[in-house]
Amino acid sequence: MYVIAQYEKGDYQKAAFVYMKLLKNYDQAAKTLENGGHFKEAAAMYEKHANNKAKAAECYEKAQMFEKAISIHIDLHNHEKV
């Protein structure tokens, strides 16, 4: 219930912390950060913990960190995006 309360209050970082540390649900933690507009943190979470490089590249693009997004797209062979 704590996660829902933090999420509704708009405190996405606290809700993501609960998902990450207590529930060990890294994908949901990254989604929560992304919904809150914390794209840099969400991208790092997707890349390192959730092993979802496509979503990481998408979040890096939203955070305007294009060099990191390009390097991930190269690894994923998404040459159109590069």
N, C-alpha and C positions, 0 to 999 in steps of 0.2 A: 504494500500500500504506500510505502514511503516513496517509491519510484514514481508512482502515479501522481502523488501530491506534488513532488518536485517538478515533474513534467508539466502539470497543469499550471503551476506557478511561473513557468517559463525558465526555470533554472535547469537548463539542459546539461550543464557540466556536472552538476551533482547527481542527476539521474543517470548519466553515462558512467559516472564513477561507481555507482551502485551496481549497474549492469556488469561493469568490467571487473571490479574487485570482489564483490560478494557473490554474484551470480555466475561469473565466468562466461558471460554471454557477450563476446567481443563484437559480433555482428550487430547485435541490438544496440550496443554502446556506440558504435560508429554511426548507425542510423539515427540515434538520438542526437549526436553531435551535429550530424548533417542537417537534421530538421531545425536545429537551433541556429544554424548559420555559421557554425564553427568548422569550416571546410578543411582548414589545414590540419586540425586535430583529427577530424574524421578520416582524412586521407591517410594519415600516419597509422591510425588504428586499423583501417582496412588493409593497408599494405603489410604491416608487421604482425598483427595478431589474428585478423580474420582471413588472411591469405586470399583476398579478393582484389587483385591488381586492377581489374577493369574499373571497379568502383573507386579505387584509390586514384586512378588517373582522372576520372570524372570529377572527383572532389578537388584535385590539384588544379584542374582547369577552372573550376568555380572560384578557387582561392587565388587565381591568376598567377599560379606558380607553374608557368608553362614549361620550363626546362625539365622539371621533375616529371610532368605529365608526358612530355615527349619521350623521355628515356623509358618510361613504362610502356608507352605505346610501341616503341621499337622492340622491346622485349616480347611484347604480345603479338608482334607482327601485324599491327594495325597501321599499315603504311599510308592509308588514306588520311588518318588523323594526324600523322606526322606532317 
